Amino acid sequence: MTFIDGYADAATHARFLDDLERSAEAVVRMAMFFVLNGQDVVIKGIKRAPSHAEHRQYRDSGDLYVKDADGKWRRTEVKHLKYAFTSGDDWPFPRFIVCSRYKWDNASPKPHEFYILSWDMRHAAVCCGYTAADWTTYTTTPHNSTREETFWVCPIELIKFIDLKVPVT
């Protein structure tokens, strides 16, 4: 996860750190899904900046890495929503926000996939990085921030919805 300018004051920085810790459960859930499907996984450690002023020194390079069938490690980002969904039919938003423009534009390596988990972590919406040419930007003030931010948005028809209860092998 990357710190953003909306977390500049002490209270919002503390909220970000709480959100960061809560996200770890979703990362572990996705790692378990991949392992149960026969894939090798590396979970990246969480690094916490003591203050917003130091956040750029604590940027990560992905939530986890998954080895694909060709033996290449692919960067995978994981987010956990506070909403339930099972498919595109009950996706709770009018758009699919992939990530902040800043995070994508400065990522190295670029994420191969984004997994957005439902509240109960039984379903995931998957956005593949190769669809980036079809993304558009959307600017808003996120619920967890105090400043406007620009995000990359993927057309919902390019999102794959999966059931995390059932192994896919």
Secondary structure, 3 states (H helix, E strand, C coil): CCCCHHHCCHHHHHHHHHHHHHHHHHHHHHHHHHHHCCCCEEECCCCCCCCHHHHHHHCCCCCEEEECCCCCEEEEEEEECCCCCCCHHHCCCCCEEEEEHHHHHHCCCCCCEEEEECCCCCEEEEEEHHHHHHCEEEEECCCCCCCCEEEEEECHHHCEEEECCCCCC
